[in-house]
Amino acid sequence: MKRKSGLLAAAGLITLLIVYLAQTRNGYFDSKVYYGAIQYWFRGDGGMVYDWLRPGTPYGFTYPPFAGLVMSPMALLPFGAVVVIAIIATVLTTALLTWWFTRDLIRRRQWTVWFAYGIAVCLAISFEPVRETITFGQVNTLLLTLVAGDLLFGLSRNRKWAGAGIGLATAIKLTPGIFIVYLLVTRRWRAAATASGTAAGATLLAAAIFPDESREFWTSALWDTNRVGVLSFLSNQSERGFLARLPIAQVESKVWLACVLLTLAFWAWRVSREPDDIMGGLALTGIVGCLISPVTWIHHCVWLLPAIVRCVEADRKALGISAYLLMTSRLTWLWERRPRPPLELIGGNLYVWFSLALLIWTPIGTRRSTEVHAEDKILT
């Protein structure tokens, strides 16, 4: 008991040190963008939230107006309070997600629950995308919690509200909309309708309250890629980022579109064959969302966690463990600045390569994952 307590305490201290070192690099940059935009919007000279840019940068508010509505309490708080709330929210949602993803593994292996779970939380927080979410002040784990909770506790139990969490996440940030496509591919018509209706309802609510901002977002800000950063920056670990970093003058958009369509086709083939495996569907859909998005910063890759856990608990331990270790190590940042080490095509795109490997080899439809109660099966 004492030995395990000591080991867990040591793991916790190491995790705190890792997060602190990451904070010195990132400095809650994204929270500063959100905060500055919301302050300008509600307490400025009457301009729109999309008018504000962080001084000295091209970065501004990039989310739909509904996200601005959700973040509006920032207008009443000092920045320090916003940072504290963001850190607490990310740590708590990460702890909750870790329990959802690892509880079956812990019970099946008959590990000491409090110790195994505590170590798992430390590992999850140390995972680079999660610690970057903390130190940038991002919302990624909150969105993953909405989607995962919806699938694991709404869809798997055939609840009437299944799809609502996915819809809310999509209204806050568009990329979780890939999970609506997942619902359609796996023939969950009611949940897909609920998700679509929730996203549309939240979007229309924001449009009714902020008509000018909604018009600006959907007609201009959404399409302005300069607001989110340079596509070729190393942190963009999507297929589009990979193509932008190739040592050639320019890659046609048609090439990227072809890559996206091939990726979507393979993903749809895999998830449609095992529609009852909802955890597997969550894992594969999170991967494909990262790959096909034009911009997937490293902190967005929290969506890879379910796939890594699935690999570790099934028969792909080498893939899961190597993906975790290399994504946690910051190895890919060796290729950030010139002169770059050799093998840039591999090292500078580690997340892309591992995402593709996870998409291909993450087990889905295994015996364990399809053991569900009768009421949890989908209706066809």
C-alpha positions in Angstrom: 0.0 0.0 0.0 2.7 2.5 1.0 4.9 1.5 -2.0 2.0 2.1 -4.4 1.1 5.4 -2.7 4.7 6.5 -3.1 4.9 5.5 -6.7 1.6 7.3 -7.5 2.8 10.4 -5.7 6.1 10.4 -7.6 4.1 10.0 -10.9 2.0 12.9 -9.9 5.0 15.1 -9.3 6.6 14.2 -12.6 3.4 15.0 -14.4 3.2 18.4 -12.7 6.8 19.1 -13.8 6.1 18.1 -17.4 3.0 20.3 -17.5 4.9 23.2 -15.9 7.7 22.9 -18.5 5.1 22.9 -21.3 3.5 26.0 -19.8 6.7 28.0 -20.1 6.6 27.4 -23.9 2.9 27.9 -24.5 1.8 30.4 -21.9 -2.0 29.9 -22.3 -1.8 31.5 -25.7 -5.2 30.3 -27.0 -6.9 31.4 -23.8 -5.5 34.8 -24.3 -7.0 34.9 -27.8 -10.4 33.8 -26.5 -10.3 36.2 -23.6 -9.2 39.2 -25.7 -11.8 38.5 -28.4 -14.6 38.1 -25.8 -13.5 41.2 -23.9 -13.4 43.2 -27.1 -16.8 41.9 -28.2 -18.8 42.5 -25.0 -16.8 45.4 -23.4 -15.1 47.1 -26.4 -16.3 49.7 -28.8 -19.1 47.6 -30.3 -17.0 45.7 -32.9 -17.6 42.0 -33.8 -15.7 39.2 -32.1 -14.1 38.3 -35.5 -12.7 41.9 -35.8 -10.2 41.4 -32.9 -6.7 40.0 -33.5 -4.2 39.3 -30.9 -1.7 42.2 -31.1 1.3 41.4 -33.2 -0.2 38.2 -34.6 -2.8 37.2 -37.3 -4.6 35.1 -34.7 -8.2 35.8 -33.8 -11.4 34.1 -32.7 -12.0 31.2 -35.1 -15.0 29.4 -33.6 -18.7 29.7 -34.5 -20.8 32.4 -32.8 -22.3 29.7 -30.5 -18.9 29.1 -29.0 -18.7 32.8 -28.4 -22.0 32.7 -26.6 -20.8 29.8 -24.4 -17.6 31.7 -23.6 -19.4 35.0 -22.9 -18.9 34.7 -19.1 -15.2 35.5 -19.8 -16.3 39.1 -20.2 -17.0 39.3 -16.4 -13.9 37.5 -15.2 -10.2 38.4 -14.8 -7.9 36.5 -17.0 -6.3 34.6 -14.1 -9.7 33.2 -13.2 -10.3 32.1 -16.8 -7.0 30.2 -16.8 -7.7 28.5 -13.5 -11.1 27.4 -14.7 -9.7 26.2 -18.0 -7.0 24.1 -16.2 -9.5 22.6 -13.7 -11.9 21.8 -16.6 -9.2 20.1 -18.6 -7.9 18.1 -15.7 -11.3 16.9 -14.6 -12.5 16.0 -18.1 -9.2 14.2 -18.7 -9.7 12.2 -15.5 -13.3 11.4 -16.5 -12.3 10.3 -20.0 -9.4 8.2 -18.6 -11.9 6.3 -16.4 -14.3 5.7 -19.3 -11.5 4.5 -21.6 -9.6 2.3 -19.1 -12.1 0.9 -16.5 -12.7 -2.3 -18.4 -9.0 -2.9 -18.9 -8.3 -2.3 -15.2 -11.1 -4.6 -14.1 -10.2 -7.3 -16.6 -6.5 -7.3 -15.5 -7.6 -7.2 -11.8 -5.3 -4.4 -11.1 -5.6 -2.3 -7.9 -8.2 0.2 -9.1 -7.1 3.4 -7.3 -3.5 2.8 -8.2 -4.0 1.8 -11.8 -6.4 4.6 -12.4 -4.2 7.2 -10.8 -1.2 6.1 -13.0 -3.5 6.2 -16.1 -4.6 9.8 -15.3 -0.9 10.8 -15.0 -0.1 9.1 -18.3 -3.1 10.8 -20.0 -2.2 14.3 -18.7 1.5 13.8 -19.7 0.3 12.9 -23.3 1.5 15.8 -25.4 -1.9 16.7 -26.9 -3.5 16.8 -23.4 -0.7 18.8 -21.8 -0.7 21.2 -24.8 -4.5 21.6 -24.3 -3.8 22.5 -20.7 -1.0 24.9 -21.4 -2.6 26.6 -24.4 -5.9 26.9 -22.6 -7.8 24.9 -25.2 -11.2 23.2 -25.2 -10.3 19.8 -26.8 -10.9 17.5 -23.8 -14.3 19.3 -23.2 -15.4 18.5 -26.7 -14.1 14.9 -26.5 -16.1 14.5 -23.3 -19.3 15.7 -24.9 -18.8 13.3 -27.8 -17.6 10.3 -25.8 -20.3 10.6 -23.2 -22.9 10.8 -25.9 -21.6 7.7 -27.7 -20.8 5.6 -24.6 -23.8 6.4 -22.5 -26.4 7.7 -25.0 -26.0 5.8 -28.2 -24.8 2.5 -26.6 -28.0 2.4 -24.4 -30.3 3.7 -27.1 -31.3 6.8 -25.2 -33.7 9.2 -26.8 -31.2 12.1 -26.3 -28.3 10.2 -28.1 -26.7 12.6 -30.5 -27.3 15.8 -28.4 -23.7 15.9 -27.1 -22.3 15.5 -30.6 -24.6 18.2 -31.8 -23.4 20.6 -29.1 -19.8 19.9 -29.8 -20.3 20.5 -33.5 -22.0 23.9 -32.8 -19.0 24.9 -30.6 -16.4 23.7 -33.1 -17.2 22.3 -36.5 -14.7 19.4 -36.6 -16.7 17.1 -34.3 -19.3 17.1 -37.1 -17.5 14.0 -38.4 -19.3 12.1 -35.7 -22.6 12.9 -37.3 -21.2 11.3 -40.4 -20.3 8.3 -38.2 -23.9 8.0 -37.1 -25.1 8.0 -40.7 -22.5 5.5 -41.8 -23.5 3.1 -39.0 -27.2 3.7 -39.7 -28.1 5.4 -36.4 -30.8 7.6 -38.1 -32.5 8.9 -35.0 -29.2 9.8 -33.2 -27.9 11.5 -36.4 -31.1 13.5 -36.7 -30.8 14.5 -33.0 -27.2 15.5 -33.5 -28.0 17.5 -36.6 -31.0 19.2 -35.0 -29.0 20.1 -31.9 -26.2 21.6 -33.9 -28.6 23.5 -36.1 -30.7 24.7 -33.1 -27.6 26.0 -31.3 -26.4 27.7 -34.4 -29.7 29.3 -35.1 -29.9 30.5 -31.5 -26.6 32.2 -31.9 -27.7 33.6 -35.2 -30.8 35.1 -33.6 -28.8 36.7 -30.8 -25.8 37.7 -32.9 -26.9 38.0 -36.6 -24.0 40.1 -37.7 -21.4 37.8 -36.2 -23.1 34.8 -37.7 -23.1 36.3 -41.1 -19.4 37.3 -40.8 -18.4 33.8 -39.6 -20.3 31.8 -42.2 -19.4 34.0 -45.2 -15.9 35.2 -44.3 -14.1 34.2 -41.1 -14.7 30.4 -41.6 -12.8 30.5 -44.9 -9.9 32.7 -43.8 -7.1 30.1 -43.1 -4.7 32.9 -42.1 -6.7 33.3 -38.9 -5.6 29.9 -37.6 -1.9 29.9 -38.7 0.4 28.7 -41.5 -0.7 25.3 -42.9 2.9 24.1 -43.2 3.8 24.8 -39.6 5.1 21.6 -38.0 2.3 21.5 -35.4 -0.3 21.0 -38.2 -0.3 17.2 -38.1 -3.1 16.6 -40.6 -2.9 15.3 -44.2 -3.1 18.9 -45.4 -0.2 19.9 -43.1 1.8 16.9 -44.4 1.3 17.9 -48.0 2.1 21.6 -47.2 5.5 20.5 -45.8 6.6 18.5 -48.8 9.7 19.9 -50.4 8.0 21.0 -53.6 6.6 24.3 -54.7 2.9 23.6 -54.2 0.6 20.7 -53.8 -2.7 21.1 -55.6 -5.8 21.1 -53.5 -7.1 18.2 -55.7 -4.3 16.0 -54.2 -5.4 16.8 -50.7 -9.0 16.2 -51.6 -8.1 12.8 -53.1 -6.3 11.9 -49.8 -9.3 13.0 -47.8 -11.7 10.9 -49.9 -9.5 7.8 -49.7 -9.1 8.2 -46.0 -12.9 8.6 -45.5 -13.7 5.6 -47.7 -11.3 3.4 -45.7 -12.7 4.7 -42.4 -16.3 4.2 -43.5 -15.5 0.7 -44.6 -14.0 -0.2 -41.2 -16.7 1.3 -39.0 -19.6 0.1 -41.1 -18.5 -3.5 -40.7 -18.6 -3.4 -36.9 -21.4 -0.9 -36.0 -22.0 -2.4 -32.6 -18.4 -1.6 -31.5 -19.1 2.0 -30.3 -15.8 2.4 -28.5 -14.0 1.3 -31.7 -16.2 3.7 -33.7 -15.2 6.5 -31.3 -11.5 5.6 -31.7 -11.5 5.4 -35.5 -13.7 8.5 -36.0 -11.5 10.6 -33.8 -8.5 9.5 -35.9 -10.1 10.3 -39.2 -11.2 13.7 -37.9 -7.6 14.6 -37.1 -6.4 13.4 -40.5 -8.9 15.1 -42.8 -9.2 18.5 -41.1 -7.2 21.2 -42.9 -5.6 22.2 -39.6 -5.0 19.7 -36.8 -2.6 21.2 -34.3 -0.9 18.8 -32.0 -3.2 19.7 -29.1 -6.2 18.6 -31.2 -4.8 15.1 -31.2 -6.5 14.3 -27.9 -8.9 12.4 -30.2 -6.2 9.7 -30.6 -6.4 8.6 -27.0 -9.3 6.1 -27.4 -7.4 4.4 -30.2 -4.2 4.2 -28.2 -6.0 2.7 -25.3 -7.8 0.2 -27.6 -4.5 -0.9 -29.0 -3.0 -1.4 -25.6 -5.8 -3.5 -24.3 -6.1 -5.6 -27.4 -3.5 -7.3 -29.6 -1.8 -4.2 -30.8 0.2 -3.3 -27.7 3.4 -2.4 -29.7 1.5 0.1 -31.8 -0.3 1.7 -28.9 2.7 2.0 -26.6 5.0 3.3 -29.3 2.4 5.8 -30.4 2.0 7.0 -26.9 5.7 7.2 -26.1 6.7 9.0 -29.3 3.7 11.4 -29.1 4.6 12.2 -25.5 8.3 12.7 -26.1 8.1 15.9 -28.3 10.5 14.1 -30.7 8.7 15.6 -33.7 9.7 19.2 -32.6 13.4 18.4 -33.5 12.3 19.2 -37.0 10.7 22.6 -36.2 13.6 24.8 -37.1 16.5 24.8 -39.6 18.9 23.2 -39.9 16.7 20.2 -39.6 17.9 16.6 -38.9 17.7 14.0 -41.6 14.5 12.0 -42.2 12.3 15.1 -41.9 9.5 13.4 -44.0 9.2 10.9 -41.1 10.2 12.8 -38.0 8.3 16.0 -38.9 5.1 14.1 -39.5 5.1 11.6 -36.7 1.5 12.3 -35.7 0.3 11.8 -39.3 2.1 8.5 -39.7 0.9 7.2 -36.4 -2.7 8.4 -37.1 -2.6 6.4 -40.4 -1.2 3.4 -38.6 -3.9 3.6 -35.9 -6.6 4.0 -38.5 -5.4 0.9 -40.3 -4.6 -1.4 -37.3 -6.6 -0.3 -34.3 -8.7 -3.4 -33.4 -12.4 -3.0 -33.9 -15.1 -5.6 -33.4 -13.0 -7.8 -31.2 -14.7 -10.4 -29.0 -14.4 -8.2 -25.9 -15.6 -5.0 -27.6 -18.8 -6.6 -28.9 -19.9 -8.0 -25.6 -22.8 -5.6 -25.0 -26.1 -6.0 -23.4 -29.1 -6.6 -25.6 -30.5 -3.1 -24.9 -27.2 -1.6 -26.0 -27.3 -3.0 -29.5 -28.3 -0.7 -32.4 -31.6 -0.9 -34.1 -31.5 -1.6 -37.8 
